[in-house]
Amino acid sequence: MPNSTPAPIGLFDVRAQQALIRPEIDRRLAAVLDSGRFVMGPEVEELERGLAAFAGVGHCVGVSSGTDALQIAMMAEGIGRGDAVFLPAFTYTATAEVPLVLGATPVFVDVDPRTFNIDIADLRRRLALVKAEGRLRPRAVVGVDLFGLPADWRAIEAICAEEGMFALDDAAQAFGGALEGRRLGGWGGAAALSFYPTKTLGAYGDGGALLTDSAEKAELYRSLRTHGEGKTRYEVMRTGMNGRLDTMQAAILLCKLPLMEGELAARARVAAAYDAALAGRVQTPVRAEGYESANGLYSVLVEDEAQRARVQEACKARGVPTAIYYPLPLHHQPAYREAHAAAIGQAPPLPVSEMLCQRILALPMHPYLSEAQVARVTEAVLAGL
């Protein structure tokens, strides 16, 4: 009797993509093995040119991870002790840990209940509080393009220009997204990318990049990623770090980059199908004019934790994976409680970030979901409501 069990659905799927490009991957990796240039080989520079062209920016600097991209960008600005770095309370830990590693103080800002991105009104409020207290210097705003949706970069750039702060785009989940027809990478002073395997452009290990239109910043980023070296390897101009992009990962990403346009379109089709099936039953991702999401993740809001548990159980019973991004806001994480308390004397609450952690639920999202699989996912979600 034939097996009627449906094929498993992946929250992400790197194997379907690999099947399309495996010969090219094998060819590229063999070339690296033959060359023996495993660190900063020519594939890194080739990838940097391709990424810059794709994003429509002047320069790209490949680095070892998305976290290191954030750190190198902040090091280049001299951010450290006594500085305040404003960032959303509802995001991944890497965004907040980098300021702390550098001795700066993260100031957590609440997020918009529809976009899940940094709330501009709350950003202005907390900036005013920090300035009034006078203990910290406002130095930077890290805007996170959460789940693939661009943040309000017009407003962030305007605030940073008014206050003399650095605008850094954490686009780890959003490479390929666009605002007002301009791809992410071209907004802010620089954009940090992650090539973690589950990202819109993912390597087979860690990797990242910095995008900028400033030739001066790009030169500084290249120095900082290689121990602060100058024109030669043993000319040390500044304190840097070992943050180079691996040649093998660059070779793999070169195989994947030509697929990006088609995969972004496929992600958009999956998101539209989810929207159509789930609208009115759960809160689906916002779609606003001028904002083009990369659909790195597809997250919905249910009524409360109890309903979320029921939906997860219904999905599990039907072989549909789910995930919670994120179960705790950053200001409730043990690693950040002390910094949060120290940032502002009487810090206002962060109710939206706390609410989202109780109601958010991520569904499978990748370019290779079939119509039947999408229907299976939405049927499972609806069964649990």
Residue pairs with C-beta under 8 A, 6 or more apart in sequence:
6 319
6 376
8 319
9 319
9 320
9 321
9 364
9 369
9 373
9 376
9 377
10 321
10 364
10 366
11 321
11 322
11 323
11 362
11 364
11 365
12 197
12 198
12 364
12 365
12 366
13 366
13 368
13 369
14 197
14 198
14 202
14 204
16 366
16 368
17 256
17 259
17 263
17 367
17 368
18 25
20 259
21 255
21 256
21 259
24 255
25 251
25 252
25 255
28 43
28 251
28 252
28 254
28 255
29 248
29 251
29 252
31 43
31 251
32 38
32 41
32 43
32 247
32 248
32 251
35 41
35 42
37 247
38 246
38 247
38 248
39 244
39 246
39 247
40 226
40 244
40 247
41 247
41 250
43 247
43 250
43 251
43 254
44 62
44 244
44 245
44 247
44 250
46 250
46 254
47 60
47 62
47 245
47 250
47 253
47 254
47 257
48 59
48 60
48 61
48 62
48 209
49 60
50 254
50 257
51 60
51 62
51 185
51 193
51 209
51 211
51 257
52 58
52 59
52 60
52 185
52 211
54 183
54 257
54 260
55 175
55 183
55 184
55 185
55 186
55 191
55 211
56 182
56 183
56 185
56 186
57 185
57 186
57 191
57 211
57 212
57 213
58 212
58 213
58 214
58 215
58 218
59 211
59 212
59 213
59 214
59 215
59 217
59 218
60 209
60 210
60 211
60 218
61 72
61 209
61 210
61 212
61 218
61 221
61 222
61 225
62 207
62 208
62 209
62 244
62 245
62 250
63 69
63 72
63 207
63 208
63 209
63 210
63 221
63 225
63 243
63 244
63 245
64 206
64 207
64 208
64 225
64 242
64 243
64 244
64 245
64 246
65 194
65 196
65 206
65 207
65 208
65 243
66 94
66 170
66 172
66 192
66 193
66 194
66 195
66 196
66 208
67 94
67 97
67 98
67 194
67 208
68 208
68 225
68 241
68 243
69 192
69 193
69 194
69 208
69 209
69 210
70 94
70 95
70 98
70 142
70 168
70 170
70 192
71 98
71 101
71 102
71 241
71 243
72 210
72 221
72 224
72 225
72 241
72 243
73 168
73 189
73 190
73 192
73 210
73 221
74 85
74 98
74 99
74 102
74 104
74 140
74 166
74 168
75 102
75 224
75 240
75 241
76 217
76 220
76 221
76 224
77 139
77 140
77 166
79 85
79 99
79 102
79 104
79 139
79 140
79 166
80 102
80 103
80 104
81 103
81 104
82 104
82 136
82 137
83 99
83 104
83 105
83 136
83 137
83 138
83 139
83 140
84 104
84 105
84 107
84 130
84 136
84 137
84 138
84 139
84 343
85 99
85 104
85 105
85 106
85 107
85 139
85 140
85 141
85 142
86 106
86 107
86 109
86 118
86 123
86 126
86 127
86 138
86 140
86 141
86 142
86 165
87 95
87 96
87 99
87 106
87 107
87 108
87 109
87 118
87 141
87 142
87 144
87 170
88 95
88 108
88 109
88 110
88 111
88 117
88 118
88 142
88 143
88 144
88 146
88 353
89 108
89 109
89 110
89 111
89 329
89 330
89 331
89 350
89 353
90 110
90 111
90 116
90 146
90 326
90 329
90 330
90 352
90 353
90 356
90 357
91 144
91 146
91 170
91 326
91 330
92 172
92 325
92 326
93 330
93 333
93 335
94 170
94 172
95 142
95 144
95 170
95 330
96 106
96 108
96 330
96 336
97 335
99 105
99 106
100 106
100 335
100 336
100 339
104 139
105 136
105 339
105 342
105 343
106 330
106 336
106 339
106 340
106 343
107 126
107 130
107 136
107 343
107 344
108 329
108 330
108 331
108 336
108 340
108 343
108 347
108 350
108 353
109 118
109 119
109 122
109 123
109 126
109 350
110 119
110 122
110 350
110 351
110 352
110 353
111 117
111 118
111 119
111 146
111 352
111 353
111 356
112 118
112 119
112 352
113 352
113 355
113 356
114 283
114 286
115 146
115 149
115 151
115 152
115 286
115 288
116 146
116 147
116 149
116 299
116 356
117 143
117 144
117 145
117 146
117 149
117 150
117 151
117 152
118 141
118 143
118 144
118 151
118 152
118 156
119 352
120 152
120 155
120 156
120 159
122 348
123 141
123 156
123 159
124 159
125 348
126 344
126 347
126 348
127 138
127 159
127 163
129 344
129 347
129 348
130 136
130 138
130 343
130 344
131 138
133 344
133 345
136 343
138 163
138 165
139 165
139 166
140 160
140 165
140 166
140 167
140 168
141 156
141 159
141 160
141 165
141 166
141 167
141 168
142 168
142 169
142 170
143 151
143 152
143 153
143 156
143 167
143 168
143 169
143 170
143 188
144 151
144 170
144 172
144 173
145 151
145 169
145 170
145 171
145 173
145 174
145 177
145 184
145 294
146 173
146 174
147 173
147 174
147 285
147 293
147 295
147 296
147 297
147 298
147 299
147 325
148 173
148 174
148 176
148 177
148 200
148 267
148 293
148 294
148 295
148 296
148 297
149 174
149 177
149 285
149 286
149 291
149 293
150 174
150 177
150 178
150 179
150 184
150 187
150 291
150 292
150 293
151 169
153 167
153 169
153 179
153 187
153 188
154 179
154 180
156 167
156 188
157 167
157 187
157 188
159 165
160 166
160 167
160 188
160 189
166 189
167 187
167 188
167 189
168 188
168 189
168 190
168 191
168 192
169 184
169 185
169 187
169 188
169 190
169 191
169 192
170 191
170 192
171 177
171 184
171 185
171 191
171 192
171 193
171 211
172 192
172 193
172 194
172 196
172 199
172 208
173 194
173 199
173 200
173 294
173 296
173 297
174 184
174 200
174 293
174 294
174 296
175 184
175 185
175 193
175 199
175 200
175 201
175 294
175 296
176 183
176 184
176 200
176 201
176 260
176 264
176 294
177 183
177 184
177 292
177 293
177 294
178 184
178 292
179 187
179 290
179 291
179 292
180 290
181 290
184 191
184 294
185 191
185 193
185 211
186 211
186 213
189 212
189 214
189 217
190 210
190 211
190 212
190 214
190 217
190 221
191 210
191 211
191 212
192 208
192 209
192 210
193 199
193 201
193 208
193 209
193 210
193 211
194 207
194 208
195 201
195 202
195 203
195 206
195 207
195 208
195 209
195 249
195 253
196 202
196 203
196 206
196 207
197 203
197 204
197 205
199 296
200 260
200 263
200 264
200 267
200 294
200 295
200 296
201 253
201 256
201 257
201 260
202 256
203 249
203 252
203 253
204 249
204 252
205 246
205 248
205 249
206 249
207 245
207 246
207 249
207 250
207 253
208 245
209 245
210 218
210 221
212 218
212 221
223 229
223 230
223 237
223 238
223 240
224 238
224 240
224 241
224 243
225 240
225 241
225 242
225 243
225 244
226 233
226 240
226 242
226 243
226 244
227 236
227 240
227 241
227 242
228 236
228 237
228 238
228 239
228 240
229 235
229 236
229 237
229 240
230 236
230 237
262 367
263 367
264 294
264 295
264 367
266 367
266 368
267 294
267 295
267 365
267 366
267 367
268 293
268 295
270 295
270 298
270 365
270 366
270 367
270 369
270 374
271 285
271 293
271 295
271 298
271 365
273 371
273 374
273 378
274 284
274 298
274 363
274 374
274 377
274 378
275 284
275 285
275 287
277 374
277 375
277 378
277 382
278 284
278 300
278 378
278 381
278 382
281 381
281 382
281 385
282 300
282 301
282 302
282 381
282 385
283 300
283 301
283 302
284 300
285 293
285 298
285 299
285 300
287 293
295 365
296 365
297 325
297 362
297 365
298 362
298 363
298 364
298 365
299 325
299 360
299 361
299 362
299 363
300 360
300 361
300 363
300 381
301 356
301 359
301 360
301 361
302 308
302 311
302 359
302 361
302 385
303 359
304 358
304 359
305 358
305 359
307 384
307 385
308 324
308 358
308 359
308 361
310 384
310 385
311 322
311 361
311 380
311 381
311 384
311 385
312 322
312 361
312 384
313 384
314 380
314 381
314 383
314 384
315 321
315 322
315 377
315 380
315 381
315 384
316 322
317 380
318 376
318 379
318 380
318 383
319 376
320 363
320 364
320 376
320 377
320 380
320 381
321 364
322 361
322 362
322 363
323 361
323 362
324 357
324 360
324 361
324 362
325 360
325 362
326 357
326 360
327 357
328 357
329 350
329 353
329 354
329 356
329 357
330 336
330 340
330 353
331 337
331 340
331 350
331 353
332 354
340 347
341 347
363 377
363 381
364 373
364 377
369 377
